[in-house]
Amino acid sequence: MASLSKAGAALAALREDLAGEVFAPGDAGYDAARAVFNGMIDKRPAVIAQCADAADVVRAVRFGRDLDLPIAVRGGGHGLAGTALGDGALVVDLRRMHQVTVDPASEAVRIEGGATMSRLDRATQPYGLATTGGRISSTGVGGFVLGGGTGWLDRAFGLAVDNLIAVELVTADAEQVHANADENPELFWALHGGGGNFGVATALTLELHELPEFAVALLLYLPEAGPDAVRTFREVLGAAPDELGGAVLYLTGPSAEFVPEHLAGRLVCAALLTYAGGEEDLRKLAEPLLALPHESQLVGTVPYVDLQCMLDVAPGLRNHWSAECLTGLPDELVDVYCTRAADMPVPTPTRHIVFPQGGAIAAGPHQYPVPYRDAPWTVHPFAVWADPADDERAVAWVRDVRAGVRPWSTGDVYLNLIGEEGAERVRAGLGAGNLLRLEKVKRAYDPDNVFRFNHNIRPV
């Protein structure tokens, strides 16, 4: 750690040199700058550098290295464990770097490292183009993609990393590098699931796909009808074309026009079908779910960008989530899953979710460190609440869901859906067979493990 006099002089120089803005403890705006999505996180960085461009990122990383500070990288700030921050660390805050540039002719898009999913989707929508994005619109694109990336379009278009064309990166040595299939290919491989371990992603280029029409079917069932709804959803997705995706979930009935008054604020089971196509074809696919007794239905074409906001959760609430990839969805597992819904914190924004995989996910490239690709289903207990008095109950519910479905777990995990669950879970999220290769890439680009606020890969 540098002396106080050196640190003070370096901070003054950073404030002068940065095109963006710098915050330190005691500055007006510091507390707002360190707030992240999960309201349970209360970390106090030494410095927050809100960078305006890649040159600012280089300046910030040099500052951090000169003062021997650990460096955290903030994009959307959605990581459950608050890894966008670090106590006593330098935070390279990318939120001012949010430009999205669409090239409709080549069906590609360049996204700066601080852009959110909402900015990406709203930029591509006018061209009738889209790519796999997250399920909450305020999620940062960079962390989402580099961590693998599953979303409503993944069965049709593959995981987000399957659509990754290039990455612009600032390394731990404050050097700007490009990575693609031809340039720094080993680094490019590692960025397909290895997250922020190798540097600060200042921009990513993704492949786009034509999406001229998009349709949604949302059906609400009473909780006691949940097991039938889940089993029917399983059968629908099991025989579905890749264009069909969605989720089945338990949640608190929202106050919305299409929700009957008697369901608002109560536990309900919902089946959501998403379709990269038109309403008529979706209605045919949804017939088995529509045939079940249900309380409400909403079927029709919607802009994809609107669906992306449908399940948004307000920032600043308390969060705890996890996930298990599943070998299948047999009836016994369905019963366990539905039983756990009775213990959910209600009414809260908590969701008890099962996502289908398969389709283009399973058919995608298997050489990357995303071992959960072959799992047909993922269960995702997503607890969100406001009152600290509910902390123990909510965390226990997530733990109990995981324990209940573990007999059917593949052992793999999508790391973007978990917090700090230990080194073995990181290994499970990257693939034991990939880990040594990833450690060698880490050693080449970050031998001092400067970027360690993440699902960390240690240098060999």
KOLFI-33366 format. One line per 5 residues: number of its first residue (from 1); for each residue x, y, z of C-alpha. Coordinates in nm, 3 decimals. Each point is the difference from the previous one (the first is absolute). Layout:
<rs>
NUM	X Y Z; ...
</rs>
This chain:
<rs>
1	0.000 0.000 0.000; 0.136 0.343 -0.093; 0.077 0.271 0.256; -0.271 0.252 0.081; 0.192 0.280 -0.173
6	0.046 -0.204 -0.317; -0.363 -0.113 0.006; -0.122 0.357 0.045; 0.209 0.129 -0.288; -0.106 -0.288 -0.226
11	-0.369 0.055 0.080; 0.030 0.371 -0.078; 0.165 -0.087 -0.332; -0.273 -0.252 -0.082; -0.269 0.259 0.068
16	0.179 0.235 -0.237; 0.070 -0.251 -0.277; -0.324 -0.198 -0.012; -0.259 0.117 -0.251; -0.259 -0.162 0.225
21	-0.045 0.058 0.372; 0.179 -0.127 0.309; -0.156 -0.069 0.340; 0.174 -0.071 0.330; -0.140 -0.041 0.353
26	-0.135 0.333 0.120; -0.076 0.129 -0.350; -0.354 0.107 -0.081; -0.145 -0.278 -0.214; 0.228 -0.272 0.137
31	-0.280 -0.194 0.170; -0.219 0.014 -0.309; 0.292 -0.114 -0.215; 0.063 -0.307 0.218; -0.363 -0.118 0.008
36	-0.061 -0.323 -0.194; -0.302 -0.213 -0.093; 0.009 -0.215 0.314; -0.096 0.211 0.300; 0.181 -0.240 0.234
41	0.337 0.122 -0.134; 0.174 0.278 0.195; 0.359 0.020 -0.122; 0.223 0.307 0.020; 0.248 0.029 -0.286
46	0.305 0.224 0.034; -0.067 0.165 -0.337; -0.275 -0.022 -0.261; 0.111 0.106 -0.347; -0.299 0.059 -0.226
51	0.171 -0.036 -0.336; -0.120 0.180 -0.312; 0.195 -0.204 -0.255; 0.264 -0.268 -0.043; 0.280 0.252 0.055
56	-0.151 0.075 0.342; 0.001 -0.372 0.078; 0.371 -0.015 -0.082; 0.065 0.300 0.228; -0.203 -0.155 0.281
61	0.171 -0.340 -0.019; 0.343 0.168 0.001; -0.104 0.197 0.307; -0.111 -0.317 0.175; 0.318 -0.188 -0.086
66	0.224 0.292 0.107; -0.167 0.002 0.341; -0.020 -0.382 0.023; -0.379 0.010 0.029; -0.221 -0.298 -0.081
71	-0.228 0.087 -0.290; -0.373 -0.068 -0.031; -0.188 0.057 -0.324; -0.354 0.132 -0.008; -0.234 -0.036 -0.294
76	-0.365 -0.048 0.096; 0.083 -0.073 0.365; -0.235 -0.301 0.006; 0.237 -0.260 0.143; -0.163 -0.156 0.306
81	0.315 0.016 0.216; 0.068 0.364 -0.086; 0.318 -0.079 -0.193; -0.039 0.329 -0.187; 0.146 0.151 0.318
86	0.279 -0.082 0.244; 0.081 0.137 0.342; 0.310 0.217 -0.033; 0.016 -0.067 -0.375; 0.001 0.207 -0.314
91	-0.330 -0.037 -0.187; 0.023 0.044 -0.376; -0.358 0.113 -0.058; -0.105 -0.036 -0.365; -0.354 0.135 0.022
96	0.082 0.315 -0.199; 0.123 -0.224 -0.284; -0.335 -0.117 -0.135; -0.002 0.068 -0.373; -0.153 -0.270 -0.221
101	0.079 0.004 -0.373; -0.201 -0.225 -0.232; 0.132 -0.108 -0.341; -0.314 -0.139 -0.166; 0.185 -0.094 -0.319
106	0.232 -0.242 0.178; -0.259 -0.084 0.268; 0.236 0.089 0.282; 0.000 0.242 0.291; 0.280 0.163 0.199
111	-0.088 0.066 0.364; 0.211 0.204 0.237; 0.084 -0.169 0.329; -0.243 0.194 0.219; -0.314 -0.043 -0.212
116	-0.300 -0.175 0.146; -0.223 -0.253 -0.169; -0.267 0.266 -0.050; 0.236 0.217 -0.206; 0.102 -0.298 -0.213
121	-0.356 -0.115 -0.067; -0.132 0.349 -0.075; 0.282 0.061 -0.246; -0.055 -0.321 -0.197; -0.383 -0.003 0.007
126	-0.054 0.258 -0.283; 0.193 -0.226 -0.239; -0.202 -0.313 0.081; 0.318 -0.152 0.147; 0.082 -0.146 0.341
131	0.247 -0.219 0.184; -0.024 -0.207 0.315; -0.033 0.232 0.299; -0.068 -0.027 0.370; -0.344 -0.015 0.156
136	0.026 0.327 0.196; 0.050 0.314 -0.208; 0.237 0.176 0.243; 0.254 -0.285 -0.017; 0.340 0.105 -0.132
141	0.079 -0.146 -0.340; 0.372 -0.054 0.067; -0.028 -0.219 0.308; -0.299 -0.183 -0.143; 0.175 -0.095 -0.324
146	0.342 -0.086 0.143; -0.167 -0.220 0.262; -0.178 -0.206 -0.268; -0.337 0.166 -0.045; -0.340 -0.174 0.000
151	-0.326 0.177 -0.082; -0.337 -0.025 -0.174; 0.161 -0.046 -0.344; 0.272 -0.251 0.089; -0.182 -0.306 -0.134
156	-0.033 0.180 -0.334; 0.331 0.191 -0.022; 0.230 -0.176 0.247; 0.169 0.130 0.313; 0.125 0.358 -0.006
161	0.361 -0.122 -0.024; -0.093 -0.203 -0.308; -0.071 0.336 -0.165; 0.321 0.169 0.116; 0.205 0.130 -0.295
166	0.264 0.214 0.172; 0.101 0.159 0.331; 0.199 0.318 0.066; 0.184 -0.038 0.329; 0.226 0.198 0.233
171	0.232 -0.243 0.177; 0.156 0.011 0.346; 0.305 0.167 -0.159; -0.228 0.281 -0.126; 0.048 -0.116 -0.357
176	-0.283 0.008 -0.255; -0.041 -0.329 -0.186; -0.250 -0.143 -0.245; -0.115 -0.359 0.009; -0.185 -0.191 -0.269
181	0.029 -0.332 -0.180; 0.320 0.111 -0.173; 0.153 0.253 0.240; 0.095 -0.126 0.347; -0.212 -0.312 -0.055
186	0.088 -0.161 0.334; -0.119 0.309 0.186; -0.310 0.003 -0.218; -0.070 -0.361 0.099; 0.037 0.085 0.370
191	-0.242 0.292 -0.032; -0.272 -0.248 -0.099; -0.107 -0.064 0.358; 0.306 0.110 0.200; -0.159 0.331 0.094
196	0.198 0.305 0.107; 0.312 -0.190 0.105; 0.221 0.121 -0.283; -0.053 0.375 -0.015; -0.255 0.276 -0.049
201	-0.222 -0.059 -0.303; -0.046 0.349 -0.144; -0.205 -0.124 -0.298; -0.147 -0.321 -0.140; -0.121 -0.083 -0.349
206	-0.288 -0.246 -0.032; -0.174 -0.174 -0.287; -0.361 0.102 -0.061; -0.289 -0.207 -0.134; -0.313 0.091 -0.187
211	-0.302 0.026 0.230; -0.278 0.161 -0.206; -0.273 -0.135 0.228; -0.014 -0.106 0.364; -0.292 -0.144 0.197
216	-0.068 -0.081 0.364; -0.251 -0.216 0.188; -0.033 0.058 0.374; -0.244 -0.213 0.200; -0.071 0.024 0.373
221	-0.112 -0.299 0.207; -0.100 -0.048 0.360; 0.285 -0.149 0.205; -0.177 -0.333 0.042; -0.008 -0.032 -0.380
226	0.375 0.058 -0.013; 0.112 -0.365 -0.033; -0.225 -0.053 -0.304; 0.118 0.327 -0.152; 0.367 -0.087 0.050
231	-0.040 -0.350 -0.145; -0.192 0.137 -0.299; 0.261 0.269 -0.054; 0.265 -0.274 0.004; -0.184 -0.196 -0.271
236	-0.057 0.310 -0.215; 0.367 0.097 0.008; 0.115 -0.358 -0.046; -0.163 -0.015 -0.343; 0.047 0.366 -0.094
241	0.199 0.161 -0.281; 0.310 0.193 0.100; -0.186 0.328 -0.049; -0.208 -0.073 0.312; 0.137 0.089 0.342
246	-0.126 0.139 0.327; -0.026 -0.105 0.364; -0.239 -0.143 0.252; 0.006 0.175 0.336; -0.171 0.080 0.325
251	-0.026 0.365 0.098; -0.214 0.253 0.180; -0.292 0.102 -0.221; 0.073 0.355 -0.118; -0.244 0.287 -0.008
256	-0.052 0.010 -0.375; -0.293 0.036 -0.237; 0.007 -0.363 -0.115; 0.028 -0.140 0.356; -0.333 -0.073 0.173
261	-0.043 0.191 0.324; -0.016 -0.318 0.207; 0.354 -0.095 -0.112; 0.170 0.334 0.072; 0.241 -0.036 0.292
266	-0.050 -0.378 0.017; 0.218 -0.292 -0.102; -0.070 -0.105 -0.360; 0.155 -0.238 -0.250; 0.078 0.147 -0.341
271	0.094 -0.157 -0.332; 0.179 0.235 -0.238; 0.059 -0.102 -0.361; 0.220 0.219 -0.220; 0.005 -0.054 -0.373
276	0.223 0.135 -0.275; -0.292 0.009 -0.241; -0.367 0.093 -0.031; -0.302 -0.029 0.227; -0.187 -0.261 -0.205
281	0.280 -0.254 0.021; 0.054 0.074 0.368; -0.368 -0.065 0.080; 0.030 -0.346 -0.155; 0.309 -0.077 0.207
286	-0.168 0.131 0.316; -0.321 -0.203 -0.041; 0.077 -0.255 0.276; 0.065 0.280 0.250; -0.308 0.194 -0.114
291	-0.208 -0.314 0.046; 0.083 -0.017 0.372; -0.232 0.193 0.235; 0.166 0.337 0.045; -0.086 0.334 0.158
296	0.139 0.235 -0.263; 0.168 -0.003 -0.338; 0.184 0.249 -0.217; 0.091 -0.115 -0.352; 0.122 0.216 -0.284
301	0.288 0.163 -0.181; 0.207 0.248 0.199; 0.325 0.184 -0.067; 0.283 -0.213 0.130; 0.137 0.301 0.188
306	-0.325 0.020 0.198; 0.022 -0.362 0.110; 0.353 0.072 0.118; -0.142 0.243 0.256; -0.288 -0.226 0.112
311	0.179 -0.163 0.293; 0.213 0.300 0.104; 0.073 0.039 0.371; 0.067 0.339 0.158; 0.362 0.053 0.111
316	0.084 0.038 0.367; -0.215 -0.286 0.134; 0.160 -0.288 0.186; 0.095 -0.298 -0.220; 0.114 -0.357 0.031
321	-0.011 -0.254 -0.283; 0.158 -0.315 -0.131; -0.050 -0.263 -0.269; 0.031 -0.368 -0.080; 0.023 -0.149 -0.348
326	-0.222 -0.306 -0.026; 0.028 -0.335 -0.177; -0.372 0.014 -0.076; -0.336 0.094 0.146; -0.160 -0.328 0.115
331	-0.327 -0.001 0.193; 0.174 -0.054 0.334; 0.213 0.309 -0.057; -0.306 0.199 -0.106; -0.164 -0.090 0.331
336	0.308 0.112 0.196; 0.021 0.324 -0.197; -0.368 0.084 0.050; 0.008 -0.087 0.370; 0.283 0.247 0.056
341	-0.219 0.278 -0.140; -0.209 -0.011 0.318; 0.300 0.132 0.197; 0.065 0.301 -0.225; 0.002 0.347 0.158
346	-0.332 0.144 -0.122; -0.093 0.272 -0.079; 0.344 0.097 -0.132; 0.161 0.013 -0.347; 0.139 -0.351 0.066
351	-0.020 -0.247 -0.291; 0.036 -0.378 0.004; 0.101 -0.074 -0.359; 0.070 -0.290 -0.232; 0.155 0.083 -0.339
356	0.014 -0.240 -0.295; 0.329 -0.037 -0.185; 0.063 -0.225 -0.301; -0.041 0.129 -0.354; 0.285 0.219 -0.123
361	0.158 -0.005 0.348; 0.067 -0.374 -0.017; 0.084 0.017 -0.371; 0.253 0.279 0.051; 0.380 -0.018 0.008
366	0.120 -0.228 0.278; 0.361 0.116 0.010; -0.070 0.295 0.231; 0.003 -0.003 0.384; -0.379 -0.012 0.036
371	-0.058 -0.357 0.124; -0.368 0.052 0.084; -0.086 0.013 -0.371; -0.131 -0.358 -0.012; -0.234 0.023 0.300
376	-0.362 -0.007 -0.122; -0.136 0.209 0.291; 0.117 0.247 0.264; -0.175 0.081 0.327; 0.060 0.353 0.129
381	-0.132 0.101 0.345; 0.014 0.381 -0.011; -0.083 0.155 0.338; -0.058 0.377 0.017; -0.134 0.179 0.308
386	0.010 0.334 0.180; 0.004 -0.067 0.375; 0.332 -0.108 0.159; -0.206 -0.199 0.249; -0.077 -0.241 -0.287
391	0.368 -0.065 -0.082; 0.028 -0.336 0.174; -0.329 -0.129 -0.139; 0.075 0.104 -0.359; 0.355 -0.138 -0.003
396	-0.119 -0.325 0.154; -0.267 -0.035 -0.268; 0.259 0.027 -0.280; 0.222 -0.252 0.179; -0.289 -0.240 0.047
401	-0.100 0.018 -0.367; 0.353 -0.092 -0.103; 0.012 -0.284 0.250; -0.337 -0.134 -0.115; 0.093 -0.022 -0.369
406	0.360 -0.110 0.047; -0.071 -0.370 -0.067; -0.076 0.103 -0.360; 0.287 0.248 -0.039; 0.251 -0.041 -0.283
411	0.263 0.154 0.228; 0.054 0.288 -0.243; -0.110 0.357 0.067; -0.046 0.326 -0.190; 0.220 0.234 0.206
416	-0.197 0.316 -0.078; -0.286 -0.141 0.209; 0.195 -0.055 0.322; 0.197 0.200 0.256; 0.302 -0.109 0.203
421	-0.051 -0.374 0.041; 0.360 -0.117 0.016; 0.276 -0.118 -0.231; -0.167 -0.330 -0.086; -0.305 0.180 -0.139
426	0.228 0.222 -0.210; 0.164 -0.316 -0.130; -0.346 -0.142 -0.075; -0.090 0.318 -0.190; 0.311 -0.005 -0.216
431	0.054 -0.373 -0.038; 0.279 -0.184 0.179; 0.156 -0.090 -0.333; 0.020 0.367 -0.098; 0.142 0.135 0.322
436	0.372 -0.059 -0.060; -0.023 0.161 -0.343; -0.186 0.298 0.150; 0.262 0.032 0.274; 0.273 0.022 -0.265
441	-0.187 0.279 -0.180; -0.045 0.175 0.334; 0.373 -0.021 0.064; 0.075 0.147 -0.343; -0.232 0.300 0.039
446	-0.035 0.049 0.377; 0.282 -0.184 0.180; -0.052 0.203 0.321; -0.374 -0.076 0.012; -0.081 0.372 -0.004
451	-0.349 -0.077 -0.132; -0.117 -0.228 0.279; -0.341 0.142 0.087; -0.183 -0.262 -0.204; -0.043 -0.376 -0.023
456	0.373 -0.006 0.028; 0.244 -0.200 -0.209; 0.339 0.002 0.169; 0.317 0.018 -0.209; 0.183 -0.331 -0.029
</rs>
